[in-house]
Amino acid sequence: MIFFSTIPLLKSATEFLLVAFITALLVLSLFCVCFILLIRVKSRSSRHLQNFNSLWTVRFLFVIFIAFWALTEAIRIPSFRHINFHPLFPKLTTPQQANFCKLHLVLSLGIFEPGFLVILLFLLDVSIKKTTPKGFFSIFYVFASCLPLFILQVYFVFLDVSKVRFPKFFYRSWFLYQNHHGDEPLVLCAYPFLSTILFGIFGVIYILSFLVSFWKVVSHVINKALKLRIYVLSFTILVCLPLQVLLMGLSDLWTPDKPTHDLFTLSVFLTTFTCAVVGEGIVVIKPISDSLNAICGRVEQPPLETSQGEISSAPPPAEDGAGAAVIV
């Protein structure tokens, strides 16, 4: 009779789902990059896309942050850390795998996820402004906003645990799982409660700022279709971000070798995954698609003759005005 261990089986199922979602997000991000480069090329021959094109670096950085977040999530998967590319990349030791878990926390919760959330807020905020900020200022604004959280995450994740007296789940970023069949032990990643608290504080500040920008944009946008997209984006952020923090905190009630912990961490991933997919769809794909369609319609549509015999052209497509950076 053959017996299967419950934990490895669940780990395999969870890893399969994670790899599938990560791959899908990377493909979507690649599609967004192609769209951004296309609008960059088209803007050189169309003056109506000049203002829209001024934020191409911010949108590009938004997609890059999401793609790198997806790649860092692969670090959590034990199978990826057990791949041996000898002699170029020898097999990782247990301490090295533990450091990779810490690296995942710092990059994911300190840079990439806060980064693309801040860019999302930035695009929402500048959509109602008449002047578009320069690309350098936009990038500086994003990194300056993420720097405090990044420094705090580095400090607490790499904190010397011998100098603290908190319960272990407050600072536990990894867990050594040893099965009863004599196999090689697995290093499983976890979310320290201190990192969850820090990200939760960021989440509270972010949601308050997002609500302020949301009401400003809604008050400027008249078109019902544009409002619907803003509502979808806002609902996604305001539901998924608090839910992510809650699930991260609840995951600490179980050790990483328990199936319940796997379900919570997978749910944490899916909340951020949802924000990323909706964000790319609403602030990258849909605006560029609408702008390109408007340009094509302008080229194909013949000039209109007025009653006085004057020739007028079709109205130009929307630029980065009210709601444009998010919707158009």
SEKOLTI-785670 format. One line per field, with one value per atom (N, C-alpha, C): x, y, z. Coordinates in Angstrom, 2 decimals, m for minus. Layout:
N
px = [X,...]
py = [Y,...]
pz = [Z,...]
END
This chain:
328
px = [0.85,0.00,0.88,0.48,1.26,0.57,1.33,0.79,1.38,0.51,0.94,0.86,1.88,1.87,0.94,0.13,m0.84,m0.15,0.89,1.54,2.21,3.06,3.67,2.64,1.54,0.52,m0.10,m0.42,m1.01,0.00,1.27,2.30,2.38,2.28,2.36,1.18,m0.02,m1.20,m1.08,m0.63,m0.46,0.60,1.71,2.77,2.30,1.51,1.00,0.12,m0.76,m1.62,m0.79,0.20,1.04,1.79,2.36,3.10,2.17,0.94,0.00,m0.38,m0.69,m1.06,0.12,1.30,2.48,2.77,2.67,2.89,1.88,0.61,m0.44,m0.20,0.23,0.49,1.69,2.71,3.88,3.52,2.67,2.22,1.41,0.52,m0.27,0.62,1.65,2.57,3.36,3.76,4.46,3.55,2.29,1.32,1.18,1.18,1.09,2.32,3.50,4.73,4.67,4.17,4.03,3.06,1.98,1.01,1.63,2.42,3.06,4.06,4.85,5.81,5.09,3.94,3.17,2.66,2.12,1.62,2.79,3.95,5.15,5.53,5.46,5.80,4.73,3.46,2.36,2.34,2.77,2.70,3.64,4.66,5.59,4.96,3.93,3.27,1.88,1.48,0.15,0.28,m0.04,0.09,m0.95,m2.05,m3.10,m2.71,m1.64,m1.17,0.03,0.45,1.64,1.46,0.32,0.08,m0.08,m0.81,m0.97,0.38,1.22,2.51,3.47,3.18,4.08,4.14,3.15,3.14,3.53,4.13,4.46,5.50,6.43,7.44,6.81,5.78,5.12,4.35,3.64,2.91,3.88,4.99,6.00,6.55,6.84,7.33,6.27,5.00,3.89,3.87,4.01,4.01,5.25,6.39,7.64,7.56,7.00,6.86,5.97,4.89,4.00,4.71,5.47,6.19,7.23,7.97,8.97,8.33,7.16,6.44,6.09,5.61,5.27,6.50,7.64,8.87,9.32,9.19,9.59,8.68,7.42,6.53,7.00,7.72,8.27,9.32,9.94,10.94,10.31,9.03,8.34,8.16,8.18,7.91,9.14,9.04,10.21,10.87,10.08,10.65,11.62,11.34,12.23,13.57,13.52,14.76,15.55,14.96,15.66,16.23,16.01,16.56,18.08,18.75,20.22,20.77,21.43,22.07,23.59,24.04,25.47,26.20,27.39,28.14,27.91,27.05,26.86,26.17,25.08,24.32,24.17,25.07,24.99,23.73,23.39,22.19,22.27,21.17,21.15,21.13,21.89,21.87,20.65,20.41,19.25,19.33,20.47,20.55,20.35,20.84,20.65,19.18,18.48,17.06,16.28,16.69,16.06,16.26,17.44,17.70,16.86,16.59,15.72,14.30,13.85,12.52,12.50,13.57,13.66,13.73,14.47,14.58,13.21,12.43,11.08,10.24,10.32,9.53,9.93,11.23,11.71,11.32,11.50,11.20,9.69,8.94,7.51,6.75,6.94,6.19,6.88,8.13,8.85,9.03,9.02,9.28,8.19,8.05,7.27,5.76,5.18,3.75,3.42,4.09,3.83,4.12,5.12,5.47,4.35,3.79,2.75,1.44,1.24,0.06,0.20,1.40,1.64,1.50,2.01,1.86,0.40,m0.37,m1.81,m2.48,m2.12,m2.65,m2.18,m0.93,m0.37,m1.12,m1.36,m2.09,m3.52,m4.12,m5.48,m5.49,m4.47,m4.42,m4.14,m3.19,m2.81,m3.84,m4.79,m5.76,m6.69,m6.79,m7.66,m6.86,m5.56,m4.73,m4.52,m4.45,m4.30,m2.88,m1.91,m0.51,m0.01,0.76,1.28,2.69,2.96,4.30,5.33,6.57,7.66,7.93,8.50,8.76,9.70,10.75,11.72,11.04,10.20,9.50,8.58,7.93,7.01,7.75,8.89,9.68,10.23,10.70,11.21,10.10,8.91,7.76,7.46,7.52,7.21,8.23,9.51,10.56,10.63,10.40,10.41,9.27,8.13,6.98,7.23,7.98,8.22,9.43,10.31,11.57,11.38,10.50,10.35,9.91,8.93,8.46,9.56,10.31,11.40,12.45,12.84,13.86,13.36,12.11,11.56,11.44,11.06,10.98,12.36,13.37,14.74,15.18,14.88,15.32,14.68,13.37,12.68,12.84,12.96,13.12,14.50,15.53,16.89,17.32,16.34,16.62,17.25,18.22,18.85,17.83,17.32,16.23,16.69,17.99,18.47,18.30,18.03,17.89,16.44,15.50,14.09,13.42,12.31,11.59,10.13,9.88,8.54,8.29,7.02,6.72,7.32,7.56,8.29,7.58,6.24,5.53,5.64,6.12,6.30,7.44,8.46,9.62,9.96,9.14,9.43,9.16,10.21,10.08,10.26,10.67,10.84,10.65,10.41,10.13,10.74,11.43,12.09,11.16,10.71,9.79,10.54,10.46,11.10,10.04,9.85,8.86,9.42,8.60,8.98,9.52,9.81,10.31,11.81,12.46,13.89,14.29,13.33,13.66,14.37,14.90,15.60,14.60,14.94,14.00,13.70,12.49,12.05,12.06,12.51,12.44,11.19,10.22,8.95,8.92,8.50,8.46,7.18,7.26,6.12,6.11,4.98,4.85,5.01,6.12,6.26,5.18,4.72,3.64,4.08,5.37,5.88,5.82,6.15,6.05,4.59,3.69,2.27,1.78,2.25,1.86,2.36,3.61,4.16,3.38,3.09,2.34,0.91,0.37,m0.97,m1.03,0.01,0.06,0.13,0.96,1.02,m0.35,m1.04,m2.36,m3.38,m3.37,m4.30,m4.06,m2.79,m2.45,m2.81,m2.54,m2.81,m4.31,m5.11,m6.57,m7.16,m6.70,m7.20,m6.84,m5.60,m5.19,m5.96,m6.22,m6.94,m8.38,m9.00,m10.38,m10.48,m9.48,m9.47,m9.37,m8.43,m8.27,m9.50,m10.09,m11.27,m12.42,m12.69,m13.80,m13.51,m12.25,m11.89,m12.13,m11.71,m11.86,m13.33,m14.09,m15.51,m16.27,m15.89,m16.58,m16.28,m15.19,m14.81,m15.32,m15.52,m15.91,m17.43,m17.93,m19.36,m19.80,m18.98,m19.32,m19.55,m20.67,m21.02,m20.06,m19.60,m18.66,m17.34,m16.89,m15.64,m15.80,m16.96,m17.21,m17.23,m17.81,m17.88,m16.49,m15.58,m14.21,m13.53,m13.77,m13.19,m13.76,m15.06,m15.69,m15.13,m14.91,m14.35,m12.94,m12.13,m10.76,m10.77,m11.61,m11.68,m12.19,m13.22,m13.76,m12.71,m11.95,m10.91,m9.85,m9.39,m8.34,m8.86,m10.03,m10.56,m10.99,m11.21,m11.57,m10.34,m9.53,m8.42,m7.28,m6.97,m5.83,m6.09,m7.23,m7.50,m7.60,m8.19,m8.30,m6.93,m6.01,m4.65,m3.99,m4.09,m3.47,m4.11,m5.43,m6.13,m5.68,m5.58,m5.17,m3.72,m2.86,m1.47,m1.39,m2.19,m2.19,m2.74,m3.82,m4.40,m3.48,m2.66,m1.76,m0.75,m0.47,0.51,m0.04,m1.34,m1.92,m1.55,m1.03,m0.60,0.84,1.57,2.93,2.87,3.91,3.87,3.74,3.89,3.74,2.29,1.38,m0.03,m0.77,m1.74,m2.51,m3.27,m3.76,m4.50,m3.63,m2.37,m1.44,m1.27,m1.20,m1.08,m2.28,m3.45,m4.67,m4.68,m4.23,m4.20,m3.16,m1.97,m0.93,m1.33,m2.01,m2.49,m3.54,m4.39,m5.39,m4.73,m3.65,m2.90,m2.37,m1.82,m1.31,m2.43,m3.58,m4.68,m5.24,m5.21,m5.68,m4.79,m3.48,m2.55,m2.61,m2.75,m2.89,m4.10,m5.21,m6.41,m6.18,m5.54,m5.22,m4.34,m3.36,m2.43,m3.14,m3.98,m4.66,m5.65,m6.44,m7.41,m6.69,m5.58,m4.82,m4.25,m3.66,m3.10,m4.21,m5.35,m6.44,m7.01,m7.12,m7.80,m6.85,m5.63,m4.73,m3.72,m3.66,m2.71,m3.43,m4.05,m4.61,m5.79,m6.77,m7.97,m7.68,m6.90,m6.61,m5.89,m4.88,m4.12,m4.99,m5.78,m6.66,m7.66,m8.27,m9.22,m8.55,m7.35,m6.65,m6.26,m5.79,m5.44,m6.67,m7.78,m9.02,m9.50,m9.33,m9.74,m8.88,m7.59,m6.70,m7.05,m7.34,m7.71,m9.02,m9.97,m11.23,m11.07,m10.12,m9.88,m9.25,m8.39,m7.75,m8.73,m9.62,m10.54,m11.71,m12.10,m13.28,m12.98,m13.78,m13.53,m13.88,m13.31,m13.62,m15.11,m15.64,m17.04,m17.15,m18.15,m18.37,m19.49,m19.23,m20.23,m21.17,m22.20,m23.18,m22.58,m21.50,m20.84,m19.80,m19.72,m18.76,m17.38,m17.20,m15.89,m15.66,m14.41,m14.04,m13.60,m14.20,m13.81,m13.48,m12.60,m12.19,m12.89,m12.78,m13.38,m12.68,m13.35,m12.73,m11.59,m10.56,m9.40,m9.76,m9.04,m9.28,m8.91,m9.48,m9.22,m7.76,m7.25,m5.88,m5.87,m4.74,m4.63,m5.34,m6.61,m7.40,m8.12,m9.35,m10.08,m10.34,m9.80,m9.98,m9.17,m8.40,m7.74,m6.61,m5.83,m4.70,m5.15,m6.38,m6.89,m7.77,m8.58,m9.64,m9.38,m9.00,m8.97,m7.93]
py = [m1.20,0.00,1.24,2.22,3.46,4.55,5.23,6.32,7.63,8.64,9.96,10.91,11.69,12.69,13.83,14.27,15.34,16.65,16.95,18.25,18.40,17.48,17.65,17.72,16.96,17.00,18.38,18.95,20.29,21.32,21.13,22.04,22.01,20.86,20.74,21.43,21.26,21.91,23.42,23.89,25.32,25.89,25.16,25.62,25.67,24.69,24.69,25.91,26.25,27.42,28.70,28.78,29.98,30.16,29.08,29.17,29.58,29.04,29.37,30.85,31.36,32.77,33.70,33.32,34.14,34.21,33.08,33.06,33.92,33.82,34.62,36.11,36.49,37.90,38.41,37.58,37.98,38.15,37.27,37.40,38.68,38.96,40.19,41.42,41.38,42.50,42.70,41.61,41.72,42.36,41.99,42.59,44.09,44.49,45.90,46.67,46.06,46.71,46.96,45.98,46.16,47.29,47.39,48.46,49.82,49.90,51.17,51.59,50.65,50.97,51.37,50.76,51.11,52.54,52.94,54.31,55.29,54.85,55.70,56.00,54.97,55.15,55.98,55.68,56.39,57.87,58.20,59.59,60.51,59.94,60.77,61.32,60.65,61.10,61.67,61.77,62.30,63.29,64.53,65.55,65.36,64.66,64.47,63.45,62.72,61.76,62.26,63.49,64.00,64.07,64.63,64.74,63.37,62.48,61.13,60.43,60.63,59.96,60.45,61.64,62.20,61.32,60.47,59.59,58.15,57.94,56.58,55.95,56.77,56.23,55.74,56.47,56.07,54.77,54.67,53.44,52.27,52.54,51.50,51.01,51.95,51.58,50.81,51.17,50.47,49.00,48.74,47.37,46.61,47.28,46.63,46.23,47.09,46.77,45.54,45.47,44.32,43.05,43.14,41.96,41.49,42.41,42.02,41.50,42.05,41.49,40.03,39.74,38.36,37.45,37.95,37.15,36.90,37.90,37.70,36.70,36.61,35.62,34.20,34.04,32.72,32.28,33.25,32.92,32.16,32.41,31.72,30.23,29.85,28.45,27.60,26.61,25.81,25.10,24.65,23.91,24.77,26.08,26.96,27.12,27.09,27.24,25.94,24.83,23.54,23.19,24.05,23.79,23.94,22.96,22.94,23.10,24.23,24.48,24.37,23.25,23.05,22.98,23.61,24.30,25.81,26.35,27.79,28.26,27.59,27.94,26.69,26.50,25.31,25.33,24.18,24.04,24.91,25.58,26.50,25.73,26.24,25.67,26.18,25.61,26.03,27.51,28.00,29.44,30.33,29.90,30.70,30.74,29.62,29.61,30.49,30.50,31.37,32.84,33.18,34.55,34.92,33.95,34.21,34.53,33.87,34.19,35.62,36.01,37.38,38.37,38.00,38.87,39.05,37.98,38.08,39.09,39.07,40.01,41.45,41.69,43.05,43.58,42.75,43.19,43.30,42.29,42.26,43.30,43.31,44.22,45.56,45.70,46.94,47.80,47.16,47.92,47.71,46.47,46.25,46.44,45.81,46.02,47.44,48.01,49.43,50.33,49.97,50.79,50.87,49.73,49.81,50.36,50.23,50.86,52.38,52.86,54.30,54.88,54.16,54.63,54.68,53.70,53.69,54.92,55.26,56.45,57.72,57.72,58.88,59.13,58.08,58.22,58.68,58.20,58.64,60.11,60.54,61.92,62.91,62.58,63.52,63.56,62.62,62.58,63.79,64.50,65.68,66.97,66.86,68.05,68.46,69.76,70.28,70.13,70.17,70.01,68.64,68.00,66.67,66.77,66.13,66.19,65.55,65.99,65.43,63.98,63.22,61.82,61.62,62.46,62.33,62.58,63.62,63.91,62.76,62.15,61.04,59.86,59.52,58.39,58.69,59.92,60.31,60.23,60.65,60.61,59.18,58.25,56.85,56.26,56.43,55.84,56.52,57.82,58.52,58.05,57.72,57.24,55.84,55.02,53.64,53.50,54.50,54.38,54.14,54.87,54.62,53.19,52.69,51.33,50.31,50.55,49.63,49.57,50.71,50.75,50.02,50.25,49.59,48.08,47.66,46.22,45.58,46.22,45.69,45.58,46.60,46.61,45.47,45.30,44.30,42.88,42.72,41.38,40.82,41.66,41.22,41.56,41.75,42.07,40.87,41.15,40.10,39.59,38.38,37.87,37.62,37.52,37.29,38.51,39.68,40.91,41.31,40.47,40.80,39.73,40.11,39.19,39.04,39.25,39.05,37.56,37.17,35.78,35.49,34.22,33.85,34.26,34.20,34.52,36.00,36.84,38.26,38.48,37.65,37.86,36.64,35.59,34.38,34.59,34.58,34.75,33.44,32.38,31.07,29.98,28.79,27.64,26.41,25.61,24.40,23.21,22.64,21.50,20.22,19.26,17.96,16.88,16.15,15.09,13.84,12.82,11.61,10.52,10.85,9.86,10.01,10.89,11.06,11.91,12.59,13.44,14.71,15.43,16.68,17.70,18.39,19.36,20.51,21.04,22.15,23.44,24.51,25.83,26.51,26.74,27.35,28.79,29.68,31.11,31.46,32.51,32.96,34.49,35.05,36.49,36.84,37.47,37.89,38.89,38.81,39.69,41.15,41.40,42.77,43.35,42.54,42.99,43.25,42.42,42.63,43.94,44.24,45.50,46.70,46.64,47.74,47.93,46.83,46.94,47.39,47.00,47.45,48.96,49.52,50.97,51.68,51.14,51.67,51.58,50.45,50.26,51.28,51.61,52.60,53.97,54.39,55.68,55.70,54.59,54.52,54.60,53.89,53.88,55.26,55.95,57.30,58.24,58.12,58.95,58.58,57.30,56.83,57.34,57.36,57.84,59.32,60.10,61.53,61.74,61.03,61.15,60.62,59.57,58.98,59.98,60.66,61.62,62.81,63.21,64.32,63.93,62.72,62.29,62.09,61.46,61.21,62.51,63.54,64.82,65.53,65.15,65.77,64.99,63.70,62.85,62.82,63.05,63.06,61.78,61.29,60.11,58.91,58.20,57.08,55.90,55.67,54.57,54.82,56.09,56.41,56.25,56.66,56.52,55.05,54.22,52.79,52.19,52.59,52.06,52.53,53.77,54.28,53.55,53.27,52.53,51.12,50.47,49.12,49.13,50.09,50.20,50.47,51.40,51.76,50.61,49.93,48.79,47.71,47.45,46.42,46.77,48.01,48.42,48.43,49.01,49.18,47.88,46.84,45.53,44.64,44.57,43.62,44.00,45.28,45.68,45.40,45.82,45.43,43.92,43.24,41.79,41.13,41.66,41.11,41.21,42.39,42.58,41.64,41.50,40.60,39.16,38.71,37.33,37.08,38.09,37.95,37.78,38.55,38.42,37.08,36.61,35.32,34.15,34.29,33.18,32.88,33.85,33.64,32.77,32.48,31.61,30.15,29.83,28.46,28.50,27.45,27.34,27.03,27.39,27.23,25.79,24.79,23.41,22.94,23.77,23.40,23.76,22.92,23.23,24.54,24.89,26.14,27.34,27.27,28.37,28.53,27.43,27.49,28.18,27.87,28.48,29.98,30.41,31.84,32.56,31.97,32.63,32.67,31.64,31.67,32.76,32.93,34.00,35.37,35.52,36.77,37.10,36.09,36.28,36.70,36.07,36.35,37.76,38.29,39.67,40.66,40.49,41.37,41.13,39.88,39.52,40.23,40.27,40.94,42.43,43.07,44.50,44.76,43.90,44.08,43.93,42.91,42.66,43.78,44.16,45.25,46.55,46.80,48.02,48.09,46.99,46.99,47.15,46.56,46.67,48.07,48.77,50.07,51.24,51.17,52.32,52.14,50.96,50.74,50.30,49.14,48.56,49.38,49.65,50.35,51.78,52.59,53.95,53.96,53.11,53.09,52.58,51.56,51.02,52.07,52.81,53.86,54.96,55.35,56.41,55.99,54.74,54.25,54.12,53.68,53.58,54.97,55.96,57.32,57.87,57.58,58.05,57.38,56.08,55.36,55.90,56.19,56.76,58.14,58.89,60.23,60.18,59.18,59.07,58.61,57.68,57.11,58.03,58.86,59.69,60.86,61.09,62.21,63.53,64.63,65.94,66.26,67.04,67.44,68.86,69.08,70.41,71.09,72.28,73.03,73.74,74.38,75.09,76.27,76.84,77.97,77.51,76.19,75.69,75.48,75.64,75.46,73.98,73.61,72.22,72.09,71.13,70.87,69.40,69.12,67.73,67.19,65.89,65.27,65.77,65.81,66.29,65.38,65.97,65.17,64.23,63.15,62.23,62.86,62.28,62.81,62.65,63.64,63.57,63.41,63.73,63.53,64.62,64.73,65.66,64.92,65.34,64.73,63.26,62.40,60.98,60.34,61.09,60.51,59.58,59.94,59.10,57.75,57.65,56.40,55.68,56.42,55.80,55.82,56.97,57.14,56.24]
pz = [0.00,0.00,0.00,m0.78,m0.90,m0.10,0.74,1.54,1.04,0.94,0.50,1.69,1.85,2.91,2.55,3.50,3.24,2.93,3.69,3.54,2.17,1.72,0.40,m0.72,m0.61,m1.65,m1.73,m0.57,m0.57,m1.05,m0.66,m1.14,m2.66,m3.24,m4.69,m5.36,m4.79,m5.36,m5.25,m4.10,m3.90,m4.83,m4.96,m5.84,m7.30,m7.71,m9.08,m9.34,m8.39,m8.55,m8.58,m7.70,m7.67,m8.99,m9.49,m10.75,m11.90,m11.89,m12.96,m12.92,m11.72,m11.59,m11.88,m11.42,m11.67,m13.17,m13.85,m15.30,m16.02,m15.62,m16.25,m16.06,m14.86,m14.59,m15.37,m15.53,m16.32,m17.79,m18.30,m19.70,m19.88,m18.93,m19.00,m18.92,m18.08,m17.95,m19.24,m19.87,m21.15,m22.20,m22.20,m23.12,m22.85,m21.58,m21.22,m21.69,m21.56,m22.02,m23.52,m24.26,m25.71,m26.03,m25.27,m25.47,m25.19,m24.12,m23.76,m24.83,m25.32,m26.38,m27.67,m27.93,m29.12,m29.05,m27.88,m27.74,m27.77,m27.31,m27.36,m28.82,m29.67,m31.08,m31.79,m31.53,m32.18,m31.81,m30.60,m30.15,m30.93,m31.55,m32.31,m33.58,m34.07,m35.30,m35.05,m33.79,m33.46,m32.31,m32.59,m31.54,m30.44,m30.74,m29.75,m28.68,m28.90,m27.91,m27.12,m27.35,m26.69,m25.18,m24.74,m23.31,m22.67,m23.35,m22.82,m22.72,m23.68,m23.73,m22.64,m22.08,m21.06,m19.81,m19.60,m18.43,m18.79,m19.93,m20.33,m19.42,m18.89,m17.98,m16.68,m16.20,m14.96,m15.16,m16.29,m16.58,m16.79,m17.43,m17.64,m16.30,m15.39,m14.07,m13.29,m13.48,m12.84,m13.25,m14.53,m15.04,m14.58,m14.58,m14.15,m12.68,m11.84,m10.42,m10.23,m11.00,m10.89,m11.35,m12.43,m12.94,m11.93,m11.33,m10.35,m9.07,m8.71,m7.56,m7.82,m9.03,m9.38,m9.31,m9.77,m9.73,m8.30,m7.43,m6.03,m5.33,m5.77,m5.17,m5.47,m6.57,m6.88,m5.86,m5.18,m4.16,m3.01,m2.76,m1.66,m1.94,m3.20,m3.56,m3.26,m2.37,m2.00,m3.18,m4.15,m5.28,m6.08,m6.18,m6.92,m6.21,m4.89,m4.13,m4.04,m4.50,m4.49,m5.85,m6.84,m8.17,m8.13,m8.69,m8.65,m10.07,m10.31,m11.60,m11.44,m10.94,m10.71,m12.05,m12.18,m11.14,m11.09,m11.98,m11.98,m10.71,m10.36,m9.16,m8.30,m7.37,m6.52,m5.65,m5.14,m4.33,m3.09,m2.77,m1.64,m0.32,0.62,1.96,2.72,3.88,4.68,5.08,5.58,5.89,4.66,3.52,2.31,1.90,2.02,1.73,2.70,3.96,4.95,4.58,4.10,3.66,2.44,1.59,0.44,0.89,1.94,2.50,3.03,3.68,4.17,3.02,1.99,0.81,0.16,0.11,m0.45,0.32,1.64,2.45,2.18,2.12,1.93,0.55,m0.47,m1.83,m2.08,m1.63,m1.91,m1.10,0.22,1.10,1.30,0.84,1.04,m0.19,m1.38,m2.61,m3.66,m4.14,m5.36,m5.17,m4.16,m3.97,m3.53,m2.52,m2.22,m3.41,m4.22,m5.38,m6.40,m6.80,m7.82,m7.25,m5.94,m5.33,m5.30,m4.99,m4.98,m6.40,m7.40,m8.78,m9.17,m8.74,m9.02,m8.43,m7.20,m6.56,m7.27,m7.70,m8.41,m9.73,m10.50,m11.76,m11.53,m10.47,m10.15,m9.76,m9.02,m8.53,m9.66,m10.56,m11.61,m12.75,m12.75,m13.84,m13.84,m12.71,m12.66,m12.68,m12.90,m12.95,m14.40,m14.64,m15.99,m16.50,m15.60,m16.00,m15.57,m16.43,m16.16,m15.59,m14.43,m13.86,m14.77,m14.63,m15.40,m14.95,m15.86,m15.57,m14.39,m14.29,m13.19,m11.85,m11.78,m10.53,m10.15,m11.11,m10.83,m10.24,m10.84,m10.34,m8.96,m8.75,m7.44,m6.39,m6.76,m5.84,m5.42,m6.35,m6.05,m5.09,m5.41,m4.57,m3.20,m3.16,m1.87,m0.98,m1.58,m0.81,m0.25,m0.97,m0.54,0.38,0.40,1.13,2.64,3.33,4.78,5.09,4.35,4.58,4.28,3.21,2.85,3.95,4.49,5.55,6.79,7.16,8.35,8.15,6.94,6.68,6.77,6.21,6.28,7.73,8.52,9.92,10.72,10.58,11.39,10.84,9.53,8.96,9.28,9.18,9.46,10.89,11.75,13.15,13.84,14.71,15.51,16.53,16.32,17.17,18.60,18.83,20.20,21.09,20.48,21.25,21.48,21.05,21.22,22.06,22.70,23.57,23.13,21.86,21.34,21.13,21.07,20.66,19.29,19.03,17.83,16.55,16.53,15.30,14.93,15.86,15.55,14.56,14.62,13.76,12.90,12.93,12.18,10.68,9.90,8.45,7.70,8.39,7.75,8.79,8.27,9.14,8.51,9.31,8.82,9.03,7.91,7.96,7.65,8.58,8.42,8.47,7.36,7.38,8.05,8.11,8.84,7.92,6.68,5.74,5.48,6.23,6.07,4.89,4.25,3.12,3.60,2.64,2.97,3.52,4.60,5.18,4.23,4.34,3.51,4.32,3.70,4.30,3.76,4.63,4.25,4.71,3.83,4.14,4.90,5.70,6.50,6.53,6.98,7.14,8.63,9.01,10.41,10.78,12.01,12.43,12.45,12.71,12.69,11.26,10.28,8.89,8.50,9.02,8.75,9.36,10.58,11.24,10.43,9.97,9.18,7.88,7.20,5.96,6.22,7.37,7.74,7.96,8.59,8.77,7.42,6.53,5.17,4.50,4.70,4.10,4.57,5.86,6.40,5.78,5.74,5.14,3.67,3.00,1.56,1.28,2.04,1.80,2.04,3.08,3.33,2.17,1.68,0.54,m0.72,m0.89,m2.07,m2.05,m0.89,m0.79,m1.15,m0.69,m1.02,m2.53,m3.17,m4.62,m5.36,m4.83,m5.46,m5.54,m4.45,m4.44,m5.34,m5.43,m6.32,m7.78,m8.16,m9.54,m9.89,m9.00,m9.27,m9.46,m8.70,m8.82,m10.14,m10.82,m12.10,m13.30,m13.15,m14.27,m14.40,m15.61,m15.87,m16.58,m17.49,m18.26,m17.34,m17.56,m16.69,m16.87,m18.09,m18.33,m17.61,m17.63,m16.93,m15.42,m14.91,m13.48,m13.09,m13.94,m13.63,m13.49,m14.37,m14.27,m12.99,m12.62,m11.37,m10.18,m10.22,m9.12,m9.02,m10.15,m10.14,m9.56,m9.99,m9.47,m7.97,m7.53,m6.12,m5.27,m5.74,m5.00,m4.83,m5.89,m5.83,m4.79,m4.80,m3.87,m2.44,m2.24,m0.88,m0.24,m1.05,m0.50,m0.37,m1.41,m1.43,m0.49,m0.37,0.47,1.96,2.54,3.94,4.12,3.13,3.23,3.23,2.44,2.42,3.79,4.41,5.73,6.75,6.69,7.62,7.44,6.21,5.95,6.34,6.15,6.58,8.09,8.82,10.27,10.73,10.08,10.47,10.14,9.11,8.74,9.83,10.71,11.78,12.90,12.87,13.90,13.69,12.50,12.19,11.70,11.95,11.42,9.93,9.18,7.71,7.22,8.10,7.64,7.69,8.16,8.25,6.96,6.55,5.33,5.43,6.62,6.79,6.48,6.88,6.59,5.08,4.36,2.90,2.27,2.77,2.21,2.45,3.62,3.92,3.06,2.91,2.10,0.62,0.15,m1.22,m1.40,m0.39,m0.45,m0.42,0.35,0.38,m1.02,m1.67,m3.03,m3.98,m3.87,m4.80,m4.62,m3.40,m3.20,m3.94,m3.81,m4.53,m6.03,m6.41,m7.83,m8.44,m7.72,m8.22,m8.40,m7.42,m7.55,m8.76,m8.98,m10.10,m11.45,m11.58,m12.85,m13.16,m12.18,m12.39,m12.67,m11.97,m12.20,m13.61,m14.07,m15.43,m16.47,m16.21,m17.17,m17.27,m16.13,m16.11,m16.36,m15.90,m16.08,m17.20,m17.80,m18.90,m20.17,m20.14,m21.36,m21.89,m21.04,m21.50,m21.96,m21.23,m21.71,m23.05,m23.19,m24.45,m25.59,m25.32,m26.35,m26.84,m25.91,m26.29,m27.09,m26.70,m27.40,m28.81,m28.97,m30.30,m31.19,m30.61,m31.39,m31.83,m30.93,m31.27,m32.40,m32.38,m33.44,m34.76,m34.73,m35.96,m36.51,m35.63,m36.09,m36.66,m36.12,m36.63,m38.02,m38.23,m39.54,m40.61,m40.24,m41.21,m41.51,m40.54,m40.72,m41.66,m42.70,m43.62,m42.97,m43.44,m42.88,m43.05,m42.10,m42.12,m42.65,m43.48,m44.05,m43.29,m42.80,m42.04,m43.00,m42.44,m43.26,m43.98,m43.49,m44.13,m45.14,m45.36,m46.34,m45.78,m44.45,m43.85,m43.59,m43.60,m43.36,m41.90,m41.21,m39.82,m39.68,m38.78,m38.55,m37.34,m37.14,m35.96,m34.71,m33.57,m32.35,m31.94,m31.37,m30.98,m29.84,m29.72,m28.62,m27.30,m26.25,m24.92,m24.54,m23.82,m23.38,m21.88,m21.27,m19.84,m19.06,m19.25,m18.48,m17.38,m17.07,m15.98,m16.27,m15.45,m15.59,m16.69,m17.46,m18.62,m18.24,m17.22,m16.86,m16.33,m15.93,m15.40,m16.41,m17.14,m17.91,m19.40,m19.97,m21.41,m22.05]
END
